[in-house]
Amino acid sequence: MLDIVVKNAKVFHDGELKELEISVRDGKIYKLSKIAPPEQADVVVDVGGRIVLPGVIDAHVHFRDPGFTSKENWYTGSCAAAGGGVTCVVDHPNTNPPTIDPKAFRKKLRRANKLSIVDFGINGGVTSNLEMLERLKECGITAFGEIFMAPSTNAEPLDNTILRKALEKISELSLPACIHAEDGEIILKAESRFDPTNPMYHCLMRPPEAEVEAVVKVVNMVKDLDVKLHICHISTEDGAGMVRNAKYVGMKVSCEVTPHHLLLSEDDMLRLGGMGKMNPPLRPYTHVQKLWEYLRRGIIDIIVSDHAPHRRIEKDNVFDSPPGVPGVETMFPLMLACVKRNMIPLERVVNASSERVADIFGILGKGKIEGGYDADFGVYDMKCVGKVEGEKLHSKAGWSPFDGFDAIFPSLVIRRGEIIYDEREEGGIVAEKGSGRWIGE
Ligand code: DOR
C-alpha cells in the first residue's frame, strides 16, 4: 500500500523539471516514474501540471522556544515554515536556557517533539562551555553555532582565545562550526562615533568592515585545523570574497545568505525603521548586487532565513528594537518570485535551499526528490504570484519587512508523505502538532 501518489506534476529531479509521478511508501519516495505503479494509495493528488520542488531545509531559524515564547514557539514557527514550503529547520541556540549543555538540549528537544509540524535539527551553543561540546555532539546536535564574535540577541560573544580553543575542539568532533562573523572591537569603536538618534545608526555602528575583519580572522584561525567552517548570513562583498578565496585554496568553508540581505539594502532603513534592524545589518546596494552574483555562481552556498521574530511592538524604533526579522515563511516564496523575474535560475535556488544545505549539515535522506529519500516537497504554481502580507503569515510576529513584495507561495506542502499545508484549507495548516521528527534520531 502506498501513502500517497502525486500525479500530473513537473517534478524537480536531477537538476531539472520532468513530467513524472511520485509514489510514496512509509514516508519515503518509493518510485519516480512516468506512471506510478498500480498499487492502491491512501491519497492520490493531481497537482494539475504544477511544479513539485524538494522540501526546503532552512538551516538557520530562531524559534525562541524555550524561553521567549511570546515571540514564537515550536508550533507557530513550524507552521510558518510549512506555509513557506520549508519541511525541515535547524534551530539555533540563543534560547533560554541557551542550548549549551545536554540538559538544555533535552528541554528544547522535548518542546520541539511536542509541537513542531516540520522536521528539525537542533544546534549546540558555544560559549565558555568547552567541556560540554563533546557531550552536545553525543546528544545529536546538527552543528555548533551560531558562534557569536560580537554581541547580538541573547548571545555571548567569544573572545579570540576561546574561539580558537572551541574551533580546535570542534575540529575533533567533525561537525560544522557556524560563525556569526562580526568583529566586536570594530563595533565598539564605531558605536562611540555615531549618533543613536540617526535612523541609519545601526548600519553605521556595525559597518561592513566589522564583517570582513571577522571573516578574515576566523578563516586565518582555522588554517591549520581540519574544521568545517560555515559563515552565517554573509552580507558584504568582501566577506563573501574572502569565503571565495578560502574555497579556492581548498579550505572547507561554506556560507549562507538571507533574503533580507538580497532584497533589502540600507536605503530601506528609513522606510522600515526598527523592522529593518538585524545583525548583520542591511548594507549599501553595491554589496547586495555582489551577493546576488556570488549566490548565482555558488560561491555563496545556501539560502537561509535567519528567522528571528520579535513582537511588532518591540520594533517601533531603530535604537531600542532588538535585532532580527521573521523570514522562514517568506524565504522560498520570495526567491521563487526572483526566479520568475529571471534574477537567478530555478536550479540554483532549489539547490541552495535543499540539496546543498543537506550536504553541508550532513542531513541524510533529505534535500532531493529521489528514490529512497524522505518524501518532502512543495507544490507551486509559477503563474500564481502573490504578495507578502505580514499579518497573514503564521509566525507570532505578525509582521514582515517584505510586506507588499512579490512571492510565490506553495499550494501544497508534503512532509514525509503527509500533507502538512494545503492552501485550500482555512489557515492552510493540516498537520498534527508534534508530527515533525527530529533529524538526530
Ligand atoms: O538579527 C539577528 N537576530 N541576528 C542574530 O544573530 C540573532 C538574531 C536573533 O536571535 O534575534
Boltz pocket constraint, residues with backbone or C-beta under 6 A from the ligand:
constraints:
  - pocket:
      binder: B
      contacts: [[A, 62], [A, 94], [A, 152], [A, 153], [A, 180], [A, 277], [A, 278], [A, 279], [A, 280], [A, 306], [A, 308], [A, 309], [A, 323], [A, 324], [A, 325]]
      max_distance: 6.0
